[in-house]
Amino acid sequence: MSDWAATDYDQELFESELDSFVPERIFDAHAHLYNVDYFPQDDIPPALLRGPRVVDADVYLAHMAELLPGRSISALAFPFPRGRLQMAPANGFVAAESAKIPGSRGQMMVAPTDDPEMIRETVRSKGLVGLKCYHLYSPVTPTMHSPIEAFLPEEQVRVAHEERLSITLHIVRERSLADPENQQTIRRYAETYPDMRLILAHAGRGFNPHHTAEGIGSLAGLTNVYFDTAVVTDYGAIEAIIDAMGHRTLLYGSDFPVSHARGREVALGDSFVWLHPDDLPDSPYGPIRAAFVGFESLRVHKLVARHLRLTDSQVEDIFYGNAARLYDL
């Protein structure tokens, strides 16, 4: 089985485990639309080389129908980040394509050197609702050690507050949400700029759920902080967020096209690793057939709902209702 290509196994997994759980309406709060022509041809992200060269509205919906068959899907879309991405055409592409999907919204990819007034003009002229920053644009090396301010400067957060924009933030540093610097910056930005809505991607980068569980209390009481659930495949982070912040802060996200790779991330010690089919040894217990990452994430959502005894209405909020309120859908 390969990435991108859905099989009978995938259909059987969805029908047996997920079909009765996943609501009819979906808002995917973390989706990438892209054209590989906007990357240097010697620096196309490997995940994109295995799929279509152009993922527009129609291609996105066709592939998401394999992950979420029979569902009505809208999205919050932004470009796929890469260090030498041509941001202006990539942002224009996202604005145009997201507008073709009813109920969808687009965010603007930004670098820390971008002029705040240029950002303001772009979101207004293109009808974008937010910003997407990323550590790859940080001047700190290695960028995985970057403080938030290095790739999301305060003057950009101020514009988001003034324009009532959302910001999708993928925090880094070794212990992610358990890192005191990350905690302090998130709280300062959220309290200083209350009309900015901050979405912490990947459950506060909860790929090691112990980090989210340890750090989530630092954000208690903040009313403009949300979390997307994109490709979280290890149990614990989503539950910790619901316990501390309430289920209305959660937004389902697929992280398309990462959703259509096979494998999952697993917490190990104080870090985590991604497991892909080529990494898997033979098992004495039987053949291992890796599922789409997106399915592994949906299974975690189901475990959380069962463990916390979420109602159908609360599950529907996570998959659609919370985003509908956030973006006035």
Secondary structure, DSSP 8 states (H G I E B T S, - for coil): --SS---HHHHHHIIIIITTTS-SEEEEEEEE-EEGGGS-TT---HHHHTS-SEE-HHHHHHHHHHHSTT-EEEEEEE----TT--HHHHHHHHHHHHTTSTT-EEEEE--TTS-HHHHHHHHHHHT--EEE--GGG-SSSSGGG--HHHHS-HHHHHHHHHHT-EEEE---STTGGG-HHHHHHHHHHHHH-TTSEEEEHHHHHTTSHHHHHHHGGGGTT-SSEEEE-TT--STTHHHHHHHHH-GGGEE----BTGGGSB-EEEEETTEEEEE-GGG----TTS-----BHHHHHHHHHHHHHHHTT--HHHHHIIIIIHHHHHTT-
